[in-house]
Amino acid sequence: MPIRWRILSIAALNSAVVVVLAAMIWNGAQVLGSAWDDVRQVRESDKILAVLESETSRLQNLIHRYINQPSPELFAEILLLREAVLGTLTTRASTDPMLSGSVEELERVTERFLNGFGELRGVQATISKTYEQEVLTPARDMAGLYSVIEGATGHRDAQIWPSLGRSREAFTGMLVAANAYYLSLATASAEEARRNTETIEKTIPVMADLADNDLQRLALDRLKERTVALREGFAKLTEELANRTELLRNTIDASQADAIGAIDDLSVKMRRREQKAQETFDRTLGDISRRVLSIAVIFLGIIITVGVLIALSIRLPLQQIMLAMRAITSGDYDRQVQGTTAKDEIGAMARAVEVFRENAIAKRKTEDELRASKEKAEGALLELNTAQQNLIDAERLAALGGLVAGVAHEVNNPIGISLTVASSFSRRAEMFEAELRSDSPLRRSQLEEFVRTSRDAAGQLVANLHRAGELIQSFKQVAVDRSHAERRQYSLGEATDQIIASLKPVLKRSPITLSVDVPEGLIIDGYPGSYGQILTNLFLNATNHAFADGRAGAISISGRARGTEDVEIIFADDGAGMTPDVQRQAFDPFFTTRRNEGGTGLGLHIVYNLVTQQLGGRMMLDSRLGQGTTFRIIIPRTARGGSETADQASDGTPQWPNRTMSST
């Protein structure tokens, strides 16, 4: 049997196991899903019951608060909560499959609970009316009558005055006790109000006997009537408050207790159903686990047995092929490969090994050549790695691709021309040598022609190689050697004057005016040679580009202290200016707008490299076409000898960026 069919048989067994297990798991998942749905539904029903219980309890508390201290806010809150309870019953409980059969009982109990609040409000309104009309109104009349009696009494030495004081004091105590009983339903307050009322009724006959004028007697008769009305009103108020308490206990509290009981009964049923669903879930999960484990063990045994047999049928022939391969690799080409007549993949492998053995002799013949080629390739790779490392160490700017491309472009022309001339000169020399060795005599014209050709070739070689040498020398200046220049302290003003003096011959040939404004006393600890090269390159760049073709103009150089740590140097001209595209590439190596006129594109790049690398400063370019160019250079008073940047300069102003900024 081919190996692929053997492997496919194992895959088929595995697939069968997967199908059987998947079917069992799917069947169990259906049962588990049903049980889990019951558990989830029971939990949802529990949440609804908990909401109902919480809302009814809160509604009961609000009703008690409203009865004790009525207010529109409490009444509005009771109405809102009442709608919430009814909404929970009608929208959630009635649609819940677990609660739908018990919603009617809950609604009946809840309606009785909520309707009791309406009855209670009616009783409360009656109590308030009774208190106002039959308690407070007689009390106000009695207070006025007491004032009339006091006014009719001429002086405090009258015999009626002690009884009048006791009666009025009892009246005041009765009002306080009645009000306290109305608000708090305290039994002690009710008893105190009754005692004070009896005291008032007892003092009225005494005061009537001691009255000394008709006004007092008339007021006392009226006071007796209002006292009887007050006593009857208070008794009625007591009866109505008792009815309210009974209604609150039998209707509100009892209904709420029934609702809580019904909810608790439903909760118990939910718990039982949840427990039953959980037991079903656990039992089904255990059955699935046992079945899956049993089938997995059975099929695992079958798969292992079949796998061992298939592995042996593959492993033994492969061992023979492996021994043959080891013999071939060790140089023993006489060992025959076993199994070449087999019709399966191993037979194909054995035949391939046989072909490999037959080709091994030819391969050994070419090993020496391959080894030599390998050594050459490794040497070239080593040289390439060395060159690459040198390039990495020499890189000082991010635009390495542009730098290499510029060097290749600039050096390629003179080197290519030199190579062409040298090749032509070599062929001409070979031809001349052939003419010398021929039997025919050498003519003078042939010799003169060879000499002339040699002179022209030599001249072209010297010119082009000289040009290439200049380009390579300029390229070497790109990577400024910090250790090459001498470091010392120097005056910026004196160094500037010396540099300008060396540029006087150029100024004499150009209609350019130069102004310098560098104050004395700016001492720099750095590299005056690098500073001189910076100013020289900027000046020559201005004469060649800003004032090309003999154009007149002005150049200004100024310097100033920038804080205590830095010095700012501004080199400005009013020449041709730069376009935005030129500004973006101005500091890039080998970029020039006058390549056809001999420009190399290294002047500003060397300036930028010296400022940022050796002097550790910053440089900015600002230019507008037709309005001139300004180079702003900020260097530290003590050269850091490297590219160090900071977010702020020492005077608190933002630093200039270390790359070109274009102004458009």
C-alpha positions, 0 to 999 in steps of 0.5 A: 500500500502506498504511504499516502494511503497508510497515512490517510487511513490514520486520518480516516480513523481520526476523522471517525473519532472526531465525528463520533465525539462531535455527535455525542457532544452535540447531543449532550449540548442540546440537553445541556443547553435546555438545562442551562436555559432553565437555569438562566430563565429561573435566574431572570425570574428571580431578578423580577421577583427581587425587583417586585419585592424591593418596589413593594417594600419601598412603596410601603415605607413611602405610604407610612411616611406619607401618612405621618407627614403628607407632602406632594413630593411623597405623593408623586413618588408613591404614584410613580412607584405604583406605576413601576410596580404595575408595569413590572407585573404587566410587562415583565412578570406576565411575559416571563414563562416561569411566572406567567401562571402566578401573575394573577395572584401577584396582581390581585395581592398588589392591587389590594395593596395599592387600592388600600392606599386610596382608602387610606388617603380618604381616611387621612383626608377625613382625619385632617378635616376633623382635626381642623374643624372639630379640634383646632376650630373650638380651640381657637374659639376657646383661646379667644374666650380666655382672652375675653375673660381675662379682659373682663377681669379688672385686676389680678387680685380678683378671686377668679384669677387662680382658677382662670390660670389653671384652666388656661394652663390646662388648655395650653397643655391640651393643645400641645398633647392633641397636636402631638397625638395627631402627629405621632399617635402617642397614647400618652399624649392622648391621655394627657389631652383628655386629662387637661380637657377634664381639668378645663371642664372642672374649672369652668363651674368654679370660675362661674361661681367666682365671676363678678360681671355678666361678661365673664359669665357669658364668656364662661357659658360659651367656653363650656360649650366649646370645651364640650365640642373640643372634647367630642371632636378629640374623641372623634379624632381619636376614633378616626386615627384608630380606624386609620391605624387599623386600615394601615395594618389590615390593608397596607401592611397585610397586603404587602405581607401577602405580596412578600409571601407570594413572592417568597413562595415563587422564589422557593419554587424557582430555587427548586426548579433551578436546583433540578435544572442544575442537577440535570445539567451536572448529570448530563455533563457527567454522562457526556464526559464518561462516554467521550472518555470511553470512546476516546480510549477505544479509538486511541487503542485502535489508532496506536495499534494501526499507527505502530504497524504503519510506522514499522512498515515505513521505518524499516525501509527508511532505515535501509535507505538511511544506511545507504545514504550514510555509506554514500556520504562516507565515501562507500559507493559500493553499497547497494541500495535496498528496496529499489523494486518497491512500488510505493514512495519508499521505492521511489526514494530508494531509486532516487538514492541510487541515482544519487550514489551514481552521481556522487562520483561526479559530484566528488570531482567537482568538490574541489572546484566548488570548495575553491568557489566557496572560499572565493565567495566567503572572501567576497562576503567578508570584504562586503561585510567589512565595507558595509561596517565601514559605511555604517561607522562612517554614516553621519546623516540619515540620507545614506542612500542619497549620499552613496547615489551622489558619490556613484553618479559623480565618480562614475563619469571620470572613472568610466571615461578613464576605463574606456580610454585605458581599454582603447589605449591597450588595444592600440598598444597591442596593434602597434606591437603586432606591427613592430613584430611583422616583417614589413618595415615600420613607417614614421607616420605609424610611429607618430600616430602611436605617439599622438594617440598615446599622448591623447590617451595619457592626457585624458587619463590624467584629467579624468583621474584628477577629477575623480581624485578631487571628487573622492577628496571632497567626499572624504570631507563629508565625514568630518574628523572631530579629532583632526582639528585643533581645539582651543579658546578663541575670540569670535570677532577676531576669528571672523575678521581673519576669515574675512581678510582671507576672502578679500581677493574674492570680493575684489573680483565680485561686486559684493559688499560685505558687512560684519557685526560681531561684538568683542568679548565672545570667547569660544572654546572650540575649533577655529579651523572648523568655524573658518571653513563654515564661513568660507563655504557659506561665502563661496556658496553665496558668490556662486549661487546667490550672486551668479553671473556677476550680480551685485549684492550684499552679504552680512555676518552678525553674531550675538550671545544667546543666553549664557551657553550659546552664541548665534551667528547669522549669515544673510544675503540679498541674492537670488534666493531658493525655491522650496524644493531647493531648500528641502535638499540644500544640506543633502550631499552631492545636491547642486543646482550647477552640476553642469558648471562643475559644482559638487554639491558638498559645500553646504553639506560640509557646513551642516556636518561641521555645525551639528557634529563637530561644534554640537550646534544647530542650523536653520535655513530661511530663504525666499525666491528673489529675496535672499537667503539667511543661515542662522547658526547656534553653537555652544560657547564650549563645543560639545564635539557631538550632536547634542540637542535640548528641548530649550535653549539656555535663555528659554527660547525653543531650539532651531531644528537640526534639519532644513526648514523651508519658508514659502 
